[in-house]
Amino acid sequence: MAKPSIELIAALRTAADHLKNGAHYAWGNHGACNCGHLLQVITNLPESAILTDAQTIPGEWTEIAEESCDVSGAPAAVLFRYLEAAGLTPTDIHHLEYLDDKAVLHSLEGGFRWLKKNVRQHVVAYFEAFATLLEDKLISSITLDPQLFLAAKVGVEQL
């Protein structure tokens, strides 16, 4: 599962909002597919630049993720590294393209259901559920130091 971060959560929500607001979507286009939309948000690159760079390595995002090379620095590999730096693994990228991570699907508003990879509304629902799942994981990972809490409370009472 992806590493939860505020940046990844925000990127998923922003990509979902772009899709809700009519951004060009085409599952077969590296720059306008599921991962392409997330990359647009993470990198601030336009669809056309992502498409050009992604086509330097043959295959879909799932194949690019599996064949990424840190040594070559090929543009597609660089794009993949942006997704990886955001907290995604190659498995997450595969699930993102095919909308099939069961943990995310169980987090869908209205409960578990299968989604179709090339349906805009399904991508929006998946991105939003994924963001919520990561947000819940991030919040549950926060632990408060009781000593700091007490020190802050004492400090506030002295004001």
Number of C-alpha atoms within 10 A of each C-alpha: 14 16 14 21 17 12 12 24 21 16 22 24 21 19 25 24 15 18 19 14 9 9 14 13 20 16 19 11 18 24 27 23 24 30 22 27 27 25 26 21 18 21 13 10 15 15 19 15 12 23 18 13 17 25 16 13 16 11 13 17 24 19 14 22 23 15 16 20 15 11 7 9 12 16 17 24 23 17 23 28 19 16 22 17 13 20 17 20 19 21 14 20 23 21 18 24 20 17 24 18 17 13 13 23 20 16 19 20 13 7 8 13 12 13 16 13 19 17 12 21 15 15 26 20 20 27 26 24 21 27 24 19 19 21 18 12 14 15 11 9 10 8 7 8 9 9 9 10 11 11 12 12 11 11 10 9 8 7 5
